[in-house]
Amino acid sequence: MTVPVEILTVDARGLPRENFRKLIAGYERLVDEGCVVVIGPMIADNSETLAPYVNRAGVPVLLWTGTTRAAGEYVFTVGER
């Protein structure tokens, strides 16, 4: 059985060039679109900011940051805990 996969991209640049509001709005847009997983953010400060929203929405994120402070049931990272 083949399951179709669609990759969506959203302009959700947060820190350091923009602010967290765009980051959160981008994540919420992906959730509203029905995404089942989000890859990113890739910057530790953004990951830490977004984690509470992710845990509330229940749509997991895969982070490629070294922070251990972005934690939760739906937050997955390469950083060790």
Secondary structure, 3 states (H helix, E strand, C coil): CCCCCCCCCCCCCCCCCCCHHHHHHHHHHHHHCCCCCEECCCCHHHHHHHHHHHHHHCCCEEECCCCCCCCCCCEEECCCC
